[in-house]
């Protein structure tokens, strides 16, 4: 990762435990097949979340030398990882790690945030079943909320649903009867629930990291005007009538740029993978409030020479086909597959570009009573060479931030590619 010159550290101050004001209901929350496919498991049995009300760890810490500017730098500093208390934890660690961890920076904020977390536990956790970690970091000139979720419990749509409902409760804390405007739907009905068991006691589970390679992370900014231009270019080169979406065009543009930066041989294969929200695609459709995992990964592969030779329109065509073609029959076929233990280093193909997060997530709608967020950054969440994460820009209007993670030499080549840089704003 590039040296950003930031050497600040986060120092833990003290810990306490917060107990829910009333018992959680139901006491057990069953994971369904779509959750288990993300968790990775095998053999017999059923996996549940055990809502045992033993309390949530509340952590305070100090970072008086760390400011907003260091966190929001385009060249993402390793210090950002210190803002996530469970940074590096794996999905299967949910068997032993706590339900909720809260980390607070700066002791004078303790009473305020204790009240917030108590309200969270009393009014939200009872309705949102979530293996969740929250670290609130008091910076030199601001506050950073670092949130970590076990992906076998929920996906990004549900995570931001949770965050925005939590923020709503905090804003309405003076109300005698605060309500959630969009309550979560807990049917866990996306696919059947096969007998599944993690079998962690029968196999040696070693602590693994998705990537041990030196990587650089950088934020690239794309205005709505630039994305519209890319969309027009993609549709002009597409094989059929204009149909390429703005995000498909942007993804195609980035796929081409990373493939050039990698300097692949024409015969080498490159793959693009991205998640598809199945809520509106399955029949009957699921409501947006469905709480859990309702995503599936789709992908397409092509030789590097053909991808670069045929250009933007063909790349966007490939992405459009795998996304538009993923409808009810494909979704149910994938749900019918038995979950298996996933080795992440083998799950990611060589020369892959893979999307995480979504520019459609309402990341700037969570106002806890202090105003809208200034920016969004991610921790070491399944980071590997070729991972890109999409965020809406704060100003909205269709502009997008893309966080790209690459090998240092590939990132340097990307940064010097004029065909890519013309599209980035500063």
DRENDO-1510 file (C-alpha; in Angstrom, 1 decimal, always signed):
<recs>
REC; n; res; u; v; w
REC; 1; UNK; +0.0; +0.0; +0.0 .
REC; 2; UNK; +1.3; +3.5; -0.8 .
REC; 3; UNK; +2.9; +5.5; +2.0 .
REC; 4; UNK; +0.5; +8.3; +2.7 .
REC; 5; UNK; +2.8; +9.8; +5.4 .
REC; 6; UNK; +0.2; +9.0; +8.1 .
REC; 7; UNK; +1.7; +7.4; +11.2 .
REC; 8; UNK; -1.1; +8.1; +13.7 .
REC; 9; UNK; -2.3; +5.2; +15.8 .
REC; 10; UNK; -5.6; +4.5; +17.6 .
REC; 11; UNK; -5.2; +3.8; +21.3 .
REC; 12; UNK; -7.8; +1.8; +23.2 .
REC; 13; UNK; -8.9; +3.5; +26.4 .
REC; 14; UNK; -11.4; +1.4; +28.2 .
REC; 15; UNK; -14.1; -1.3; +27.7 .
REC; 16; UNK; -17.5; -2.0; +29.3 .
REC; 17; UNK; -20.5; -4.2; +28.5 .
REC; 18; UNK; -24.0; -2.9; +27.7 .
REC; 19; UNK; -27.0; -5.3; +28.3 .
REC; 20; UNK; -30.2; -5.0; +26.3 .
REC; 21; UNK; -33.1; -3.4; +28.3 .
REC; 22; UNK; -35.4; -6.3; +27.4 .
REC; 23; UNK; -35.0; -9.9; +26.2 .
REC; 24; UNK; -34.4; -10.3; +22.4 .
REC; 25; UNK; -37.1; -12.0; +20.4 .
REC; 26; UNK; -36.9; -14.5; +18.8 .
REC; 27; UNK; -34.2; -16.2; +20.8 .
REC; 28; UNK; -32.8; -17.9; +17.7 .
REC; 29; UNK; -32.7; -16.6; +14.1 .
REC; 30; UNK; -32.3; -19.3; +11.5 .
REC; 31; UNK; -30.0; -18.6; +8.5 .
REC; 32; UNK; -31.4; -19.5; +5.1 .
REC; 33; UNK; -29.6; -21.0; +2.1 .
REC; 34; UNK; -28.6; -17.6; +0.6 .
REC; 35; UNK; -26.9; -16.7; +3.9 .
REC; 36; UNK; -25.1; -20.0; +4.1 .
REC; 37; UNK; -23.7; -19.8; +0.6 .
REC; 38; UNK; -21.9; -16.7; +1.7 .
REC; 39; UNK; -20.8; -18.2; +5.0 .
REC; 40; UNK; -19.5; -21.4; +3.4 .
REC; 41; UNK; -20.3; -24.7; +5.3 .
REC; 42; UNK; -21.0; -28.4; +4.9 .
REC; 43; UNK; -22.4; -31.6; +6.4 .
REC; 44; UNK; -25.5; -31.8; +8.6 .
REC; 45; UNK; -27.4; -29.6; +11.0 .
REC; 46; UNK; -28.8; -26.0; +10.9 .
REC; 47; UNK; -27.1; -22.7; +11.7 .
REC; 48; UNK; -28.7; -20.2; +14.0 .
REC; 49; UNK; -27.8; -16.8; +15.4 .
REC; 50; UNK; -28.1; -17.3; +19.2 .
REC; 51; UNK; -29.6; -14.1; +20.7 .
REC; 52; UNK; -28.4; -14.8; +24.3 .
REC; 53; UNK; -28.4; -11.2; +25.6 .
REC; 54; UNK; -25.0; -11.6; +27.2 .
REC; 55; UNK; -24.3; -8.0; +26.3 .
REC; 56; UNK; -22.3; -6.0; +23.8 .
REC; 57; UNK; -18.7; -4.9; +24.3 .
REC; 58; UNK; -18.4; -1.1; +24.4 .
REC; 59; UNK; -14.9; +0.1; +23.6 .
REC; 60; UNK; -13.5; +3.6; +23.9 .
REC; 61; UNK; -10.3; +4.7; +22.2 .
REC; 62; UNK; -8.3; +7.9; +21.5 .
REC; 63; UNK; -6.9; +9.2; +18.2 .
REC; 64; UNK; -6.1; +12.9; +18.9 .
REC; 65; UNK; -3.5; +13.1; +16.1 .
REC; 66; UNK; -5.7; +11.7; +13.4 .
REC; 67; UNK; -7.8; +14.1; +11.3 .
REC; 68; UNK; -10.5; +13.9; +8.7 .
REC; 69; UNK; -8.1; +14.9; +5.9 .
REC; 70; UNK; -5.9; +11.9; +6.5 .
REC; 71; UNK; -8.8; +9.5; +6.4 .
REC; 72; UNK; -10.3; +11.1; +3.3 .
REC; 73; UNK; -7.1; +11.2; +1.3 .
REC; 74; UNK; -7.5; +9.6; -2.2 .
REC; 75; UNK; -4.5; +7.4; -1.5 .
REC; 76; UNK; -6.1; +5.3; +1.3 .
REC; 77; UNK; -3.8; +5.1; +4.3 .
REC; 78; UNK; -3.4; +1.9; +6.4 .
REC; 79; UNK; -4.5; +3.9; +9.4 .
REC; 80; UNK; -8.1; +3.6; +8.1 .
REC; 81; UNK; -8.0; -0.1; +9.1 .
REC; 82; UNK; -7.6; +1.0; +12.7 .
REC; 83; UNK; -11.0; +2.5; +12.6 .
REC; 84; UNK; -12.6; -1.0; +12.5 .
REC; 85; UNK; -12.4; -2.9; +15.8 .
REC; 86; UNK; -12.9; -6.3; +14.2 .
REC; 87; UNK; -10.8; -5.6; +11.2 .
REC; 88; UNK; -9.6; -8.8; +9.6 .
REC; 89; UNK; -12.2; -11.0; +11.2 .
REC; 90; UNK; -13.7; -13.8; +9.0 .
REC; 91; UNK; -17.4; -14.8; +8.7 .
REC; 92; UNK; -16.7; -18.1; +10.6 .
REC; 93; UNK; -15.3; -16.0; +13.5 .
REC; 94; UNK; -19.0; -15.2; +14.2 .
REC; 95; UNK; -19.1; -18.4; +16.2 .
REC; 96; UNK; -17.0; -16.9; +18.9 .
REC; 97; UNK; -16.8; -13.1; +18.4 .
REC; 98; UNK; -19.5; -10.9; +20.1 .
REC; 99; UNK; -22.7; -9.8; +18.6 .
REC; 100; UNK; -21.9; -6.1; +18.9 .
REC; 101; UNK; -18.7; -4.2; +19.7 .
REC; 102; UNK; -18.8; -0.4; +20.1 .
REC; 103; UNK; -15.5; +1.6; +20.1 .
REC; 104; UNK; -15.6; +5.2; +21.2 .
REC; 105; UNK; -12.7; +7.7; +20.7 .
REC; 106; UNK; -12.3; +10.4; +23.4 .
REC; 107; UNK; -13.6; +9.9; +26.9 .
REC; 108; UNK; -15.7; +13.0; +27.1 .
REC; 109; UNK; -18.1; +11.5; +24.5 .
REC; 110; UNK; -18.7; +8.4; +26.6 .
REC; 111; UNK; -22.1; +9.5; +28.2 .
REC; 112; UNK; -23.4; +10.6; +24.8 .
REC; 113; UNK; -22.5; +7.5; +23.0 .
REC; 114; UNK; -23.5; +5.2; +25.8 .
REC; 115; UNK; -27.0; +6.6; +25.5 .
REC; 116; UNK; -26.9; +6.2; +21.7 .
REC; 117; UNK; -25.8; +2.5; +22.0 .
REC; 118; UNK; -28.3; +1.8; +24.7 .
REC; 119; UNK; -31.0; +3.1; +22.4 .
REC; 120; UNK; -29.5; +1.0; +19.6 .
REC; 121; UNK; -29.7; -2.2; +21.7 .
REC; 122; UNK; -33.1; -1.4; +23.0 .
REC; 123; UNK; -34.8; -0.3; +19.8 .
REC; 124; UNK; -32.9; -1.7; +16.9 .
REC; 125; UNK; -31.0; -4.9; +17.8 .
REC; 126; UNK; -34.2; -6.5; +18.9 .
REC; 127; UNK; -35.5; -6.0; +15.4 .
REC; 128; UNK; -32.3; -6.4; +13.4 .
REC; 129; UNK; -30.5; -9.8; +13.9 .
REC; 130; UNK; -27.0; -8.9; +13.0 .
REC; 131; UNK; -23.5; -10.0; +14.0 .
REC; 132; UNK; -22.2; -6.5; +14.1 .
REC; 133; UNK; -19.3; -4.3; +15.2 .
REC; 134; UNK; -19.3; -0.6; +15.6 .
REC; 135; UNK; -16.3; +1.6; +16.4 .
REC; 136; UNK; -16.9; +5.3; +16.9 .
REC; 137; UNK; -13.6; +7.1; +16.6 .
REC; 138; UNK; -13.2; +10.6; +18.0 .
REC; 139; UNK; -10.7; +12.3; +15.6 .
REC; 140; UNK; -8.8; +15.5; +16.0 .
REC; 141; UNK; -11.5; +17.4; +14.1 .
REC; 142; UNK; -14.4; +14.9; +13.6 .
REC; 143; UNK; -15.9; +11.6; +14.3 .
REC; 144; UNK; -15.5; +8.3; +12.3 .
REC; 145; UNK; -18.0; +5.4; +12.6 .
REC; 146; UNK; -16.4; +2.1; +11.6 .
REC; 147; UNK; -19.0; -0.6; +11.1 .
REC; 148; UNK; -18.3; -4.3; +10.5 .
REC; 149; UNK; -20.9; -6.9; +9.7 .
REC; 150; UNK; -20.9; -10.7; +9.3 .
REC; 151; UNK; -21.8; -11.1; +5.7 .
REC; 152; UNK; -23.4; -14.5; +6.3 .
REC; 153; UNK; -26.1; -12.6; +8.2 .
REC; 154; UNK; -26.8; -9.6; +5.9 .
REC; 155; UNK; -25.7; -8.0; +2.7 .
REC; 156; UNK; -25.0; -4.3; +1.9 .
REC; 157; UNK; -28.7; -3.4; +1.3 .
REC; 158; UNK; -29.7; -4.6; +4.7 .
REC; 159; UNK; -26.6; -3.1; +6.4 .
REC; 160; UNK; -27.4; +0.4; +5.1 .
REC; 161; UNK; -31.1; -0.1; +6.0 .
REC; 162; UNK; -29.9; -0.9; +9.6 .
REC; 163; UNK; -27.6; +2.1; +9.7 .
REC; 164; UNK; -30.2; +4.6; +8.5 .
REC; 165; UNK; -32.8; +3.2; +10.9 .
REC; 166; UNK; -30.3; +3.5; +13.7 .
REC; 167; UNK; -29.6; +7.1; +12.7 .
REC; 168; UNK; -33.3; +7.9; +12.6 .
REC; 169; UNK; -33.7; +6.6; +16.2 .
REC; 170; UNK; -30.8; +8.7; +17.4 .
REC; 171; UNK; -32.3; +11.8; +15.7 .
REC; 172; UNK; -35.7; +11.1; +17.3 .
REC; 173; UNK; -34.2; +10.3; +20.7 .
REC; 174; UNK; -36.2; +13.0; +22.3 .
REC; 175; UNK; -39.4; +11.5; +21.2 .
REC; 176; UNK; -41.4; +9.4; +23.7 .
REC; 177; UNK; -42.2; +6.8; +21.0 .
REC; 178; UNK; -39.5; +6.8; +18.3 .
REC; 179; UNK; -40.3; +4.6; +15.4 .
REC; 180; UNK; -38.5; +3.0; +12.5 .
REC; 181; UNK; -40.0; +4.3; +9.2 .
REC; 182; UNK; -39.2; +1.1; +7.3 .
REC; 183; UNK; -39.2; -1.9; +9.6 .
REC; 184; UNK; -37.1; -4.9; +8.5 .
REC; 185; UNK; -38.8; -8.0; +7.1 .
REC; 186; UNK; -37.4; -11.1; +8.9 .
REC; 187; UNK; -39.0; -13.9; +6.9 .
REC; 188; UNK; -35.6; -15.3; +5.9 .
REC; 189; UNK; -37.5; -16.7; +2.9 .
REC; 190; UNK; -34.9; -16.2; +0.1 .
REC; 191; UNK; -34.4; -19.9; -0.7 .
REC; 192; UNK; -35.0; -22.9; +1.5 .
REC; 193; UNK; -33.1; -23.8; +4.6 .
REC; 194; UNK; -31.2; -27.0; +4.1 .
REC; 195; UNK; -29.6; -28.9; +6.9 .
REC; 196; UNK; -26.2; -27.3; +7.3 .
REC; 197; UNK; -23.4; -27.4; +10.0 .
REC; 198; UNK; -20.2; -25.5; +10.2 .
REC; 199; UNK; -18.3; -28.5; +11.7 .
REC; 200; UNK; -15.7; -26.1; +13.2 .
REC; 201; UNK; -14.9; -28.7; +15.9 .
REC; 202; UNK; -14.0; -31.4; +13.4 .
REC; 203; UNK; -11.6; -29.4; +11.2 .
REC; 204; UNK; -8.6; -27.3; +12.0 .
REC; 205; UNK; -9.5; -23.7; +11.2 .
REC; 206; UNK; -6.4; -21.6; +10.7 .
REC; 207; UNK; -6.5; -17.8; +10.6 .
REC; 208; UNK; -6.2; -16.8; +7.0 .
REC; 209; UNK; -5.9; -13.6; +5.0 .
REC; 210; UNK; -7.4; -13.2; +1.6 .
REC; 211; UNK; -4.3; -11.5; +0.3 .
REC; 212; UNK; -0.8; -11.3; +1.6 .
REC; 213; UNK; +0.5; -9.3; -1.3 .
REC; 214; UNK; +1.4; -5.7; -1.0 .
REC; 215; UNK; -1.5; -3.7; -2.3 .
REC; 216; UNK; -2.5; -0.1; -2.9 .
REC; 217; UNK; -5.9; +1.4; -2.4 .
REC; 218; UNK; -7.0; +4.6; -4.1 .
REC; 219; UNK; -10.2; +6.5; -4.5 .
REC; 220; UNK; -11.2; +7.7; -8.0 .
REC; 221; UNK; -14.0; +10.2; -8.5 .
REC; 222; UNK; -16.4; +10.2; -11.5 .
REC; 223; UNK; -18.8; +13.0; -12.1 .
REC; 224; UNK; -22.3; +12.4; -13.5 .
REC; 225; UNK; -21.3; +14.2; -16.7 .
REC; 226; UNK; -18.3; +11.9; -17.3 .
REC; 227; UNK; -20.5; +8.8; -16.6 .
REC; 228; UNK; -23.1; +10.0; -19.1 .
REC; 229; UNK; -20.3; +10.4; -21.7 .
REC; 230; UNK; -19.1; +6.8; -20.9 .
REC; 231; UNK; -22.7; +5.5; -21.2 .
REC; 232; UNK; -23.1; +7.1; -24.7 .
REC; 233; UNK; -19.8; +5.7; -25.8 .
REC; 234; UNK; -20.7; +2.2; -24.6 .
REC; 235; UNK; -24.2; +2.2; -26.2 .
REC; 236; UNK; -22.7; +3.5; -29.5 .
REC; 237; UNK; -20.4; +0.4; -29.6 .
REC; 238; UNK; -22.9; -2.1; -28.2 .
REC; 239; UNK; -24.3; -4.8; -30.4 .
REC; 240; UNK; -28.0; -3.9; -30.1 .
REC; 241; UNK; -30.2; -0.9; -29.4 .
REC; 242; UNK; -29.0; +1.4; -26.5 .
REC; 243; UNK; -29.5; -0.5; -23.3 .
REC; 244; UNK; -26.2; -0.2; -21.4 .
REC; 245; UNK; -26.7; +1.4; -17.9 .
REC; 246; UNK; -24.5; +4.1; -16.5 .
REC; 247; UNK; -22.9; +1.8; -14.0 .
REC; 248; UNK; -22.4; -1.0; -16.6 .
REC; 249; UNK; -20.5; +1.6; -18.7 .
REC; 250; UNK; -18.4; +2.8; -15.8 .
REC; 251; UNK; -17.5; -0.8; -14.9 .
REC; 252; UNK; -16.6; -1.6; -18.5 .
REC; 253; UNK; -14.4; +1.5; -18.6 .
REC; 254; UNK; -12.6; +0.4; -15.4 .
REC; 255; UNK; -12.2; -3.2; -16.5 .
REC; 256; UNK; -10.5; -2.1; -19.7 .
REC; 257; UNK; -8.2; +0.3; -17.8 .
REC; 258; UNK; -7.1; -2.3; -15.3 .
REC; 259; UNK; -6.5; -4.9; -18.0 .
REC; 260; UNK; -4.3; -2.4; -19.8 .
REC; 261; UNK; -2.5; -1.5; -16.6 .
REC; 262; UNK; -1.8; -5.2; -15.9 .
REC; 263; UNK; -0.1; -5.6; -19.2 .
REC; 264; UNK; -1.7; -9.0; -19.9 .
REC; 265; UNK; -0.7; -11.1; -22.9 .
REC; 266; UNK; -3.5; -11.2; -25.5 .
REC; 267; UNK; -4.1; -14.9; -24.8 .
REC; 268; UNK; -4.4; -14.4; -21.0 .
REC; 269; UNK; -8.0; -14.5; -19.6 .
REC; 270; UNK; -9.5; -11.8; -17.6 .
REC; 271; UNK; -12.7; -12.0; -15.5 .
REC; 272; UNK; -15.2; -9.4; -14.2 .
REC; 273; UNK; -17.5; -10.4; -11.3 .
REC; 274; UNK; -20.2; -8.3; -9.6 .
REC; 275; UNK; -23.1; -8.9; -7.2 .
REC; 276; UNK; -26.7; -8.7; -8.3 .
REC; 277; UNK; -29.6; -7.8; -6.0 .
REC; 278; UNK; -32.1; -10.5; -6.4 .
REC; 279; UNK; -35.0; -8.8; -4.5 .
REC; 280; UNK; -36.7; -7.4; -7.5 .
REC; 281; UNK; -35.7; -10.2; -9.8 .
REC; 282; UNK; -37.1; -13.3; -8.1 .
REC; 283; UNK; -40.7; -14.3; -8.6 .
REC; 284; UNK; -42.6; -13.2; -6.5 .
REC; 285; UNK; -40.2; -10.3; -5.8 .
REC; 286; UNK; -38.9; -9.5; -2.3 .
REC; 287; UNK; -39.5; -6.1; -0.8 .
REC; 288; UNK; -36.6; -3.7; -0.3 .
REC; 289; UNK; -37.0; -4.2; +3.5 .
REC; 290; UNK; -36.1; -8.0; +3.2 .
REC; 291; UNK; -33.4; -8.3; +5.9 .
REC; 292; UNK; -30.6; -10.8; +5.1 .
REC; 293; UNK; -28.6; -11.8; +2.0 .
REC; 294; UNK; -30.5; -11.5; -1.3 .
REC; 295; UNK; -27.5; -11.1; -3.6 .
REC; 296; UNK; -25.7; -13.5; -6.0 .
REC; 297; UNK; -22.5; -13.1; -7.9 .
REC; 298; UNK; -22.4; -13.2; -11.7 .
REC; 299; UNK; -19.3; -13.1; -13.9 .
REC; 300; UNK; -17.9; -13.2; -17.4 .
REC; 301; UNK; -14.5; -14.0; -18.8 .
REC; 302; UNK; -12.7; -13.1; -22.0 .
REC; 303; UNK; -9.2; -13.1; -23.5 .
REC; 304; UNK; -7.4; -9.8; -22.8 .
REC; 305; UNK; -6.6; -9.3; -26.4 .
REC; 306; UNK; -10.2; -9.6; -27.5 .
REC; 307; UNK; -11.4; -7.4; -24.6 .
REC; 308; UNK; -9.0; -4.6; -25.5 .
REC; 309; UNK; -9.4; -5.1; -29.3 .
REC; 310; UNK; -13.2; -4.9; -29.3 .
REC; 311; UNK; -13.3; -2.0; -26.9 .
REC; 312; UNK; -15.9; -0.3; -24.6 .
REC; 313; UNK; -19.1; -1.4; -26.3 .
REC; 314; UNK; -18.3; -5.1; -26.3 .
REC; 315; UNK; -17.1; -5.0; -22.7 .
REC; 316; UNK; -20.3; -3.2; -21.6 .
REC; 317; UNK; -22.3; -5.7; -23.7 .
REC; 318; UNK; -20.8; -8.6; -21.7 .
REC; 319; UNK; -21.7; -7.0; -18.4 .
REC; 320; UNK; -25.2; -6.2; -19.5 .
REC; 321; UNK; -25.8; -9.7; -20.6 .
REC; 322; UNK; -24.8; -11.4; -17.3 .
REC; 323; UNK; -26.8; -8.8; -15.3 .
REC; 324; UNK; -30.0; -8.7; -17.3 .
REC; 325; UNK; -30.0; -12.5; -17.8 .
REC; 326; UNK; -29.9; -13.2; -14.1 .
REC; 327; UNK; -33.6; -13.6; -13.4 .
REC; 328; UNK; -35.9; -16.0; -11.5 .
REC; 329; UNK; -34.8; -19.2; -13.1 .
REC; 330; UNK; -31.0; -18.5; -12.7 .
REC; 331; UNK; -31.5; -17.3; -9.1 .
REC; 332; UNK; -33.4; -20.4; -8.1 .
REC; 333; UNK; -30.9; -22.7; -9.8 .
REC; 334; UNK; -28.1; -21.0; -7.8 .
REC; 335; UNK; -30.1; -21.3; -4.6 .
REC; 336; UNK; -30.5; -25.0; -5.2 .
REC; 337; UNK; -26.8; -25.6; -4.9 .
REC; 338; UNK; -25.6; -26.9; -1.6 .
REC; 339; UNK; -23.3; -24.5; +0.3 .
REC; 340; UNK; -19.7; -25.5; +0.4 .
REC; 341; UNK; -16.6; -24.3; +2.3 .
REC; 342; UNK; -15.1; -21.5; +0.2 .
REC; 343; UNK; -11.4; -21.0; -0.1 .
REC; 344; UNK; -11.3; -17.4; -0.9 .
REC; 345; UNK; -7.8; -17.4; -2.5 .
REC; 346; UNK; -9.2; -19.9; -5.0 .
REC; 347; UNK; -12.6; -18.3; -5.3 .
REC; 348; UNK; -11.1; -15.2; -7.0 .
REC; 349; UNK; -9.9; -16.0; -10.6 .
REC; 350; UNK; -6.6; -14.8; -11.8 .
REC; 351; UNK; -6.7; -11.3; -13.5 .
REC; 352; UNK; -10.1; -10.7; -12.0 .
REC; 353; UNK; -11.8; -7.4; -11.4 .
REC; 354; UNK; -14.6; -7.7; -8.8 .
REC; 355; UNK; -17.2; -5.2; -7.6 .
REC; 356; UNK; -18.2; -4.8; -4.0 .
REC; 357; UNK; -20.7; -2.3; -2.4 .
REC; 358; UNK; -23.0; -0.3; -4.6 .
REC; 359; UNK; -23.4; +3.4; -5.7 .
REC; 360; UNK; -27.1; +2.9; -5.0 .
REC; 361; UNK; -26.7; +2.4; -1.3 .
REC; 362; UNK; -28.0; +5.4; +0.7 .
REC; 363; UNK; -24.7; +6.1; +2.4 .
REC; 364; UNK; -25.2; +9.8; +3.0 .
REC; 365; UNK; -28.8; +9.6; +4.3 .
REC; 366; UNK; -27.7; +8.6; +7.8 .
REC; 367; UNK; -27.9; +11.7; +10.0 .
REC; 368; UNK; -27.4; +10.8; +13.7 .
REC; 369; UNK; -28.2; +14.4; +14.7 .
REC; 370; UNK; -24.8; +15.8; +13.8 .
REC; 371; UNK; -25.4; +16.3; +10.0 .
REC; 372; UNK; -24.7; +14.2; +7.0 .
REC; 373; UNK; -21.5; +12.2; +6.7 .
REC; 374; UNK; -18.5; +13.8; +5.0 .
REC; 375; UNK; -17.3; +10.7; +3.3 .
REC; 376; UNK; -17.2; +6.9; +3.2 .
REC; 377; UNK; -14.2; +4.5; +3.4 .
REC; 378; UNK; -13.9; +0.8; +3.9 .
REC; 379; UNK; -11.7; -1.5; +6.0 .
REC; 380; UNK; -9.9; -4.6; +4.9 .
REC; 381; UNK; -13.1; -6.2; +3.6 .
REC; 382; UNK; -12.1; -9.0; +1.3 .
REC; 383; UNK; -9.5; -6.8; -0.3 .
REC; 384; UNK; -7.4; -8.3; -3.1 .
REC; 385; UNK; -5.7; -7.3; -6.4 .
REC; 386; UNK; -8.6; -6.2; -8.6 .
REC; 387; UNK; -11.2; -5.4; -5.9 .
REC; 388; UNK; -13.2; -2.3; -6.6 .
REC; 389; UNK; -15.9; -0.8; -4.3 .
REC; 390; UNK; -18.6; +1.6; -5.5 .
REC; 391; UNK; -20.0; +4.5; -3.4 .
REC; 392; UNK; -22.3; +7.4; -4.3 .
REC; 393; UNK; -20.6; +10.7; -4.1 .
REC; 394; UNK; -21.7; +13.1; -1.3 .
REC; 395; UNK; -23.0; +15.7; -3.7 .
REC; 396; UNK; -25.3; +13.1; -5.3 .
REC; 397; UNK; -26.8; +13.6; -8.8 .
REC; 398; UNK; -25.4; +10.4; -10.2 .
REC; 399; UNK; -21.7; +11.0; -9.4 .
REC; 400; UNK; -19.8; +8.0; -8.1 .
REC; 401; UNK; -16.6; +7.3; -6.1 .
REC; 402; UNK; -14.7; +4.0; -6.9 .
REC; 403; UNK; -12.2; +2.6; -4.5 .
REC; 404; UNK; -9.7; +0.4; -6.4 .
REC; 405; UNK; -7.3; -2.1; -4.8 .
REC; 406; UNK; -4.3; -3.2; -7.0 .
REC; 407; UNK; -0.7; -4.3; -6.9 .
REC; 408; UNK; +1.6; -1.3; -6.6 .
REC; 409; UNK; +3.0; -1.6; -10.1 .
REC; 410; UNK; -0.5; -2.0; -11.6 .
REC; 411; UNK; -1.8; +1.0; -9.7 .
REC; 412; UNK; +1.1; +3.1; -11.0 .
REC; 413; UNK; +0.3; +2.1; -14.5 .
REC; 414; UNK; -3.4; +3.0; -14.0 .
REC; 415; UNK; -2.5; +6.4; -12.6 .
REC; 416; UNK; -0.4; +7.2; -15.7 .
REC; 417; UNK; -3.0; +5.9; -18.3 .
REC; 418; UNK; -4.4; +9.0; -20.1 .
REC; 419; UNK; -7.4; +7.0; -21.4 .
REC; 420; UNK; -8.4; +6.4; -17.8 .
REC; 421; UNK; -7.4; +9.6; -16.1 .
REC; 422; UNK; -9.5; +11.8; -18.5 .
REC; 423; UNK; -12.6; +10.4; -16.8 .
REC; 424; UNK; -11.5; +11.1; -13.2 .
REC; 425; UNK; -12.2; +14.3; -11.3 .
REC; 426; UNK; -10.2; +15.7; -8.5 .
</recs>
